Amino acid sequence: MESTRAELKDKAVRLRKKGFSIVKIEQDLNVSRSTLSGWLKAVNLTEAQKQKLFENKNKALVAGRKKAVIWHNQQKDKRLQEAKNQAQDVLKSIDTKNKYIMELALSILYFGEGGKSADDTTLGSTDPLILKFFLTCLEQIYNFDINRVRCELYIRADQNPDALKRFWSRELKVPIKNFKGAFIDKRTAGSKSFDYYKGVCSIRCNNVAIKRRLLNLSRLFCEKIISRRV
């Protein structure tokens, strides 16, 4: 036992002089840290050995951080997938073809994001998905002719109006002739836009009755839910 202990001590000293940290030596030799501290206390390192130890510590820190980032990303992906699975479970219990459910969803969206002052039904967004949903609901709930909508763009100074009209026309499947204007925010002059940013597209439906219906539905629904509170 003593010879084995002596051999371990010699190995620990050699590893320490090579620049290995006490944590690394502990892992490699399976010797307790308190024992190693006693063995290595009297080890005097040269400047070169100290530099090597410093470099090894930095390498270990970098490697540890990389592992931590990978672990955190994996955990985040896991939580995102779990949230998606939960959402899919909720959708399974909802009849998404039911026009009343569609209209309720649209009304809540409009309550938060839709135009309130103009005498028409207007919704603007940077997200094509939201506007596609809006157009789909106009068609399927109210039989509204999408060719009658008018679209306007609100863009940054370095963006190309014609290119963005083509982008939104393709995304929304709305004729490009329906894009009547592009308003440039002059305050953004001199700053570069991100490639993914395509401006704000505003869709106008010349039917004020739809807006009134949606706003009343969303308010009444919210009030009904709130009335359940004690």
Residue frames relative to the residue before (quaternion, step in Angstrom):
aa qw qx qy qz dx dy dz
M 1.0000 0.0000 0.0000 0.0000 0.00 0.00 0.00
E 0.6646 0.5091 -0.3152 0.4469 3.57 0.96 -0.93
S 0.6418 0.5206 -0.3308 0.4557 3.58 1.02 -0.86
T 0.6370 0.5202 -0.3249 0.4669 3.58 1.00 -0.80
R 0.6473 0.5167 -0.3068 0.4689 3.55 0.98 -0.89
A 0.6550 0.5105 -0.3077 0.4644 3.56 1.00 -0.84
E 0.6398 0.5216 -0.3224 0.4633 3.56 1.02 -0.82
L 0.6486 0.5162 -0.3158 0.4616 3.56 0.97 -0.83
K 0.6384 0.5282 -0.3248 0.4560 3.54 1.03 -0.84
D 0.6469 0.5148 -0.3169 0.4648 3.58 0.98 -0.88
K 0.6499 0.5119 -0.3154 0.4649 3.57 0.96 -0.85
A 0.6451 0.5308 -0.3156 0.4500 3.56 0.99 -0.88
V 0.6573 0.5020 -0.3100 0.4690 3.57 0.96 -0.86
R 0.6516 0.5146 -0.3214 0.4554 3.59 0.94 -0.89
L 0.6633 0.5031 -0.3039 0.4633 3.58 0.94 -0.87
R 0.6348 0.5323 -0.3335 0.4500 3.54 1.03 -0.80
K 0.6772 0.4945 -0.2850 0.4644 3.56 0.98 -0.87
K 0.6359 0.5117 -0.3250 0.4776 3.57 1.24 -0.40
G 0.6231 -0.5839 0.3272 0.4048 3.55 1.30 -0.03
F 0.4493 0.6879 -0.4594 0.3375 3.61 1.23 0.27
S 0.4576 -0.6730 0.5053 0.2869 3.56 -1.05 0.76
I 0.6436 -0.5150 0.3923 0.4082 3.55 -1.29 0.37
V 0.6144 0.5508 -0.3490 0.4442 3.61 1.04 -0.76
K 0.6709 0.4960 -0.2938 0.4665 3.59 0.94 -0.93
I 0.6516 0.5048 -0.3143 0.4710 3.59 0.95 -0.85
E 0.6149 0.5512 -0.3340 0.4545 3.56 1.03 -0.82
Q 0.6799 0.4875 -0.2827 0.4693 3.58 0.92 -0.89
D 0.7033 0.4860 -0.2757 0.4395 3.57 0.88 -0.95
L 0.7847 0.3384 -0.1684 0.4913 3.59 0.90 -0.90
N 0.3257 -0.7651 0.4943 0.2533 3.59 1.27 -0.25
V 0.4346 0.6473 -0.4804 0.4017 3.52 0.96 1.03
S 0.5428 -0.6485 0.4178 0.3320 3.58 -0.92 0.85
R 0.5928 -0.6020 0.4048 0.3498 3.54 -1.11 0.69
S 0.6257 0.5418 -0.3488 0.4396 3.59 1.01 -0.73
T 0.6435 0.5102 -0.3176 0.4740 3.58 1.05 -0.78
L 0.6556 0.5157 -0.3084 0.4574 3.56 0.96 -0.91
S 0.6219 0.5562 -0.3455 0.4296 3.56 0.96 -0.81
G 0.6617 0.4981 -0.2991 0.4739 3.56 1.03 -0.81
W 0.6671 0.5120 -0.3001 0.4503 3.56 0.97 -0.91
L 0.7826 0.3916 -0.1726 0.4522 3.56 0.86 -0.98
K 0.4192 0.7425 -0.4458 0.2724 3.55 1.30 -0.14
A 0.7470 0.4099 -0.2108 0.4792 3.55 0.96 -0.88
V 0.4899 0.6650 -0.4408 0.3513 3.61 1.26 -0.03
N 0.1522 -0.7829 0.5994 0.0683 3.56 -0.67 1.10
L 0.2185 -0.8038 0.5449 0.0963 3.55 -0.61 1.13
T 0.4601 -0.6458 0.5306 0.2996 3.54 -1.13 0.69
E 0.6741 -0.4752 0.3575 0.4382 3.57 -1.25 0.21
A 0.6341 0.5274 -0.3274 0.4612 3.58 1.05 -0.77
Q 0.6645 0.4980 -0.3000 0.4694 3.57 1.00 -0.85
K 0.6262 0.5286 -0.3287 0.4695 3.57 1.07 -0.74
Q 0.6411 0.5185 -0.3158 0.4695 3.56 1.03 -0.84
K 0.6449 0.5148 -0.3151 0.4688 3.57 0.99 -0.83
L 0.6328 0.5240 -0.3228 0.4699 3.57 1.00 -0.82
F 0.6458 0.5230 -0.3100 0.4619 3.58 0.99 -0.88
E 0.6602 0.5060 -0.3021 0.4657 3.57 0.96 -0.91
N 0.6558 0.5137 -0.3105 0.4578 3.58 0.95 -0.84
K 0.6294 0.5289 -0.3327 0.4620 3.57 1.06 -0.76
N 0.6561 0.5110 -0.3077 0.4623 3.56 0.98 -0.86
K 0.6357 0.5222 -0.3214 0.4689 3.57 1.00 -0.82
A 0.6553 0.5123 -0.3069 0.4626 3.56 0.99 -0.87
L 0.6366 0.5254 -0.3258 0.4611 3.58 1.05 -0.80
V 0.6517 0.5133 -0.3097 0.4647 3.57 0.95 -0.91
A 0.6656 0.4997 -0.2991 0.4667 3.56 0.91 -0.94
G 0.6507 0.5243 -0.3098 0.4536 3.55 1.02 -0.85
R 0.6517 0.5105 -0.3149 0.4643 3.55 1.00 -0.82
K 0.6337 0.5301 -0.3295 0.4571 3.57 0.99 -0.81
K 0.6533 0.5041 -0.3062 0.4747 3.56 0.98 -0.87
A 0.6418 0.5284 -0.3194 0.4548 3.57 1.04 -0.83
V 0.6409 0.5191 -0.3220 0.4648 3.58 1.00 -0.85
I 0.6466 0.5150 -0.3149 0.4663 3.58 0.95 -0.90
W 0.6627 0.5079 -0.3079 0.4561 3.58 0.91 -0.92
H 0.6727 0.4942 -0.3007 0.4613 3.59 0.88 -0.94
N 0.6457 0.5122 -0.3212 0.4665 3.59 1.01 -0.77
Q 0.6386 0.5205 -0.3201 0.4678 3.56 1.04 -0.78
Q 0.6577 0.4981 -0.3050 0.4756 3.56 0.99 -0.85
K 0.6347 0.5217 -0.3280 0.4662 3.59 1.03 -0.78
D 0.6461 0.5139 -0.3159 0.4677 3.59 0.94 -0.89
K 0.6351 0.5356 -0.3172 0.4573 3.55 1.05 -0.82
R 0.6796 0.4795 -0.2904 0.4732 3.59 0.94 -0.89
L 0.6316 0.5296 -0.3303 0.4599 3.58 1.06 -0.76
Q 0.6595 0.4986 -0.3047 0.4729 3.56 0.97 -0.84
E 0.6261 0.5363 -0.3286 0.4609 3.56 1.06 -0.78
A 0.6541 0.5035 -0.3113 0.4709 3.59 0.99 -0.85
K 0.6379 0.5220 -0.3227 0.4653 3.58 1.04 -0.78
N 0.6444 0.5201 -0.3168 0.4625 3.58 0.99 -0.84
Q 0.6414 0.5194 -0.3187 0.4662 3.57 1.01 -0.81
A 0.6481 0.5139 -0.3162 0.4647 3.58 1.00 -0.83
Q 0.6460 0.5162 -0.3188 0.4633 3.57 1.01 -0.80
D 0.6223 0.5340 -0.3381 0.4618 3.59 1.08 -0.71
V 0.6358 0.5185 -0.3258 0.4699 3.58 1.03 -0.79
L 0.6678 0.5217 -0.3040 0.4353 3.57 0.91 -0.93
K 0.5955 0.5854 -0.3595 0.4165 3.56 1.13 -0.65
S 0.7128 0.4386 -0.2505 0.4865 3.58 1.15 -0.59
I 0.6634 0.4765 -0.2957 0.4954 3.60 1.31 0.04
D 0.3366 -0.7164 0.5741 0.2093 3.55 -0.97 0.87
T 0.1995 -0.8319 0.5092 0.0939 3.56 0.00 1.31
K 0.6068 0.5434 -0.3634 0.4522 3.60 1.26 -0.14
N 0.5143 0.6384 -0.4128 0.3969 3.56 1.30 -0.20
K 0.4036 -0.7570 0.4586 0.2317 3.59 -0.55 1.14
Y 0.5937 0.5571 -0.3763 0.4422 3.60 1.12 -0.50
I 0.6506 0.4975 -0.3085 0.4838 3.57 1.04 -0.82
M 0.6302 0.5313 -0.3275 0.4618 3.57 0.99 -0.81
E 0.6891 0.4876 -0.2863 0.4532 3.55 0.89 -0.95
L 0.6212 0.5320 -0.3416 0.4631 3.58 1.05 -0.71
A 0.6476 0.5072 -0.3153 0.4732 3.58 0.96 -0.88
L 0.6565 0.5068 -0.3070 0.4668 3.56 0.95 -0.87
S 0.6541 0.5282 -0.3259 0.4325 3.58 0.93 -0.83
I 0.6449 0.5042 -0.3231 0.4749 3.60 1.01 -0.76
L 0.6248 0.5196 -0.3307 0.4799 3.56 1.03 -0.80
Y 0.6910 0.4826 -0.2879 0.4547 3.57 0.85 -0.94
F 0.5936 0.5786 -0.3497 0.4365 3.57 1.07 -0.77
G 0.7380 0.4134 -0.2248 0.4837 3.56 1.03 -0.82
E 0.8374 0.2449 -0.0714 0.4835 3.56 0.87 -0.94
G 0.6106 0.6127 -0.3471 0.3623 3.60 1.15 -0.39
G 0.5971 -0.5669 0.4326 0.3673 3.53 -1.31 0.38
K 0.2386 -0.8070 0.5306 0.1018 3.57 -0.93 0.90
S 0.7395 0.4778 -0.2415 0.4082 3.61 1.00 -0.76
A 0.6785 0.5124 -0.3120 0.4239 3.61 0.91 -0.82
D 0.5020 -0.6488 0.4848 0.3035 3.54 -1.26 0.44
D 0.6262 0.4469 -0.3894 0.5065 3.54 0.72 1.12
T 0.4839 -0.6218 0.5154 0.3370 3.57 -1.31 -0.11
T 0.0526 0.8366 -0.5317 0.1204 3.55 -0.36 1.29
L 0.0302 0.7783 -0.6267 0.0253 3.55 -1.04 0.82
G 0.0684 -0.8020 0.5932 0.0121 3.56 -0.88 0.97
S 0.1093 0.7940 -0.5907 0.0928 3.56 -1.10 0.69
T 0.4406 -0.6468 0.5450 0.3009 3.55 -1.32 0.30
D 0.6676 0.5141 -0.2743 0.4635 3.56 1.31 -0.34
P 0.4125 -0.7299 0.4873 0.2442 3.62 -0.52 1.11
L 0.6008 0.5855 -0.3657 0.4030 3.61 1.04 -0.72
I 0.6534 0.5152 -0.3138 0.4574 3.58 0.94 -0.88
L 0.6991 0.4683 -0.2757 0.4647 3.57 0.91 -0.91
K 0.6007 0.5377 -0.3552 0.4732 3.59 1.12 -0.59
F 0.6306 0.5212 -0.3226 0.4761 3.56 1.03 -0.80
F 0.6376 0.5352 -0.3153 0.4557 3.57 0.95 -0.91
L 0.6908 0.4763 -0.2777 0.4678 3.59 0.84 -0.97
T 0.6386 0.5302 -0.3235 0.4544 3.58 1.00 -0.83
C 0.6595 0.4976 -0.3049 0.4739 3.57 0.98 -0.83
L 0.6163 0.5403 -0.3529 0.4513 3.60 0.97 -0.76
E 0.6809 0.4896 -0.2801 0.4671 3.56 0.98 -0.87
Q 0.7817 0.4043 -0.1959 0.4325 3.55 0.67 -1.16
I 0.7138 0.4273 -0.2651 0.4874 3.61 1.08 -0.60
Y 0.8242 0.2426 -0.0832 0.5048 3.55 0.83 -1.03
N 0.3760 -0.7414 0.4693 0.2978 3.59 1.32 0.01
F 0.2804 0.7780 -0.5134 0.2294 3.56 1.05 0.75
D 0.4236 -0.6988 0.5221 0.2442 3.56 -0.97 0.90
I 0.3762 -0.7657 0.4805 0.2032 3.57 -0.40 1.27
N 0.5850 0.5863 -0.3767 0.4148 3.59 1.12 -0.48
R 0.6480 0.5230 -0.3142 0.4558 3.58 1.29 -0.21
V 0.5179 0.6344 -0.4375 0.3714 3.61 1.19 -0.09
R 0.2407 -0.7355 0.6118 0.1638 3.54 -1.29 0.43
C 0.1693 -0.8094 0.5592 0.0597 3.54 -0.86 0.97
E 0.0778 -0.7740 0.6277 0.0290 3.54 -1.13 0.78
L 0.2401 -0.7739 0.5710 0.1316 3.57 -1.09 0.72
Y 0.1424 -0.7429 0.6495 0.0777 3.52 -1.16 0.77
I 0.0511 0.8518 -0.5062 0.1247 3.54 -0.20 1.33
R 0.5650 -0.5914 0.4637 0.3407 3.52 -1.38 0.17
A 0.7037 -0.5261 0.2978 0.3734 3.54 -1.27 0.54
D 0.7336 0.4279 -0.2521 0.4639 3.62 1.01 -0.69
Q 0.5679 0.6102 -0.3815 0.3994 3.60 1.25 0.11
N 0.4477 -0.6949 0.5109 0.2360 3.52 -1.22 0.72
P 0.4054 -0.7499 0.4614 0.2456 3.64 -0.43 1.15
D 0.6784 0.4989 -0.3041 0.4454 3.60 0.87 -0.90
A 0.6468 0.5161 -0.3188 0.4622 3.58 0.99 -0.84
L 0.6851 0.4746 -0.2921 0.4692 3.59 0.97 -0.81
K 0.5818 0.5484 -0.3788 0.4660 3.60 1.09 -0.54
R 0.6581 0.5007 -0.3088 0.4699 3.57 0.96 -0.86
F 0.6264 0.5436 -0.3366 0.4459 3.58 1.01 -0.84
W 0.7238 0.4361 -0.2571 0.4688 3.59 0.71 -1.07
S 0.6018 0.5544 -0.3601 0.4482 3.60 1.06 -0.64
R 0.6661 0.4881 -0.2958 0.4803 3.60 0.99 -0.86
E 0.6778 0.5149 -0.2976 0.4324 3.56 0.86 -0.99
L 0.7850 0.3599 -0.1649 0.4765 3.56 0.83 -1.02
K 0.3207 -0.7593 0.4967 0.2720 3.56 1.32 -0.27
V 0.4268 0.6376 -0.4902 0.4135 3.50 0.95 1.06
P 0.5388 -0.6381 0.4261 0.3479 3.64 -0.81 0.90
I 0.5371 -0.6563 0.4247 0.3171 3.56 -0.95 0.88
K 0.5762 0.5919 -0.3765 0.4194 3.59 1.16 -0.49
N 0.6134 0.5637 -0.3432 0.4338 3.59 1.23 -0.37
F 0.5891 0.5447 -0.3722 0.4666 3.59 1.28 -0.15
K 0.1680 -0.8668 0.4682 0.0353 3.53 -0.10 1.36
G 0.8356 0.0023 0.0284 0.5487 3.59 1.04 -0.51
A 0.1443 -0.7490 0.6378 0.1066 3.53 -1.30 0.43
F 0.1437 -0.8149 0.5602 0.0384 3.56 -0.47 1.23
I 0.2327 -0.8077 0.5349 0.0860 3.55 -0.63 1.19
D 0.3484 -0.7232 0.5650 0.1906 3.53 -0.91 1.00
K 0.2834 -0.8069 0.4977 0.1446 3.58 -0.18 1.28
R 0.5504 0.6230 -0.3954 0.3906 3.58 1.20 -0.38
T 0.6706 0.5120 -0.2934 0.4495 3.59 1.21 -0.48
A 0.3784 0.7405 -0.4825 0.2751 3.60 1.25 0.03
G 0.7841 0.3163 -0.2445 0.4747 3.54 -0.93 0.93
S 0.7080 0.3769 -0.2647 0.5354 3.60 1.22 -0.16
K 0.4271 -0.7295 0.4876 0.2183 3.56 -1.03 0.86
S 0.3822 -0.7191 0.5384 0.2166 3.56 -1.00 0.89
F 0.5128 -0.6010 0.5061 0.3461 3.55 -1.19 0.52
D 0.6007 -0.6025 0.3887 0.3536 3.58 -1.07 0.75
Y 0.6850 0.5042 -0.2960 0.4347 3.57 1.02 -0.77
Y 0.6186 0.5623 -0.3529 0.4203 3.59 1.17 -0.40
K 0.0924 -0.8260 0.5560 -0.0049 3.56 -0.60 1.20
G 0.6289 -0.5539 0.3334 0.4318 3.55 1.16 0.47
V 0.5238 -0.5860 0.5005 0.3629 3.54 -1.35 -0.15
C 0.1547 -0.7634 0.6211 0.0864 3.55 -0.90 0.97
S 0.1325 -0.7904 0.5966 0.0424 3.56 -0.81 1.07
I 0.1656 -0.7892 0.5880 0.0637 3.56 -0.80 1.06
R 0.1259 -0.7954 0.5922 0.0298 3.55 -0.80 1.10
C 0.1100 -0.7640 0.6351 0.0302 3.51 -0.92 1.06
N 0.3262 -0.7909 0.4859 0.1788 3.58 -0.51 1.17
N 0.5169 0.5733 -0.4485 0.4505 3.50 0.68 1.22
V 0.2172 -0.8222 0.5155 0.1051 3.57 -0.05 1.30
A 0.5576 0.6270 -0.3870 0.3824 3.59 1.18 -0.53
I 0.6229 0.5382 -0.3464 0.4499 3.59 1.04 -0.73
K 0.6402 0.5211 -0.3256 0.4610 3.59 0.94 -0.87
R 0.6654 0.5059 -0.3111 0.4523 3.58 0.84 -0.95
R 0.6495 0.5184 -0.3136 0.4594 3.56 0.96 -0.86
L 0.6799 0.4996 -0.2905 0.4512 3.58 0.89 -0.96
L 0.6808 0.4910 -0.2993 0.4538 3.59 0.88 -0.87
N 0.6483 0.4994 -0.3207 0.4770 3.57 1.02 -0.72
L 0.6468 0.5222 -0.3185 0.4555 3.55 0.96 -0.87
S 0.6886 0.4851 -0.2944 0.4515 3.60 0.83 -0.94
R 0.6592 0.5051 -0.3143 0.4599 3.59 0.95 -0.83
L 0.6739 0.4936 -0.2994 0.4610 3.58 0.87 -0.95
F 0.6361 0.5239 -0.3267 0.4628 3.58 1.02 -0.78
C 0.6617 0.5008 -0.3092 0.4645 3.58 0.88 -0.93
E 0.6567 0.5131 -0.3078 0.4590 3.58 0.94 -0.89
K 0.6437 0.5256 -0.3235 0.4525 3.58 1.03 -0.78
I 0.6569 0.4956 -0.3050 0.4794 3.57 0.99 -0.82
I 0.6608 0.5180 -0.3029 0.4509 3.57 0.95 -0.91
S 0.6196 0.5758 -0.3442 0.4074 3.60 1.05 -0.72
R 0.5877 0.5880 -0.3655 0.4187 3.61 1.21 -0.32
R 0.5528 0.6186 -0.4031 0.3865 3.57 1.19 -0.38
V 0.4943 -0.6599 0.4837 0.2937 3.52 -1.06 0.78
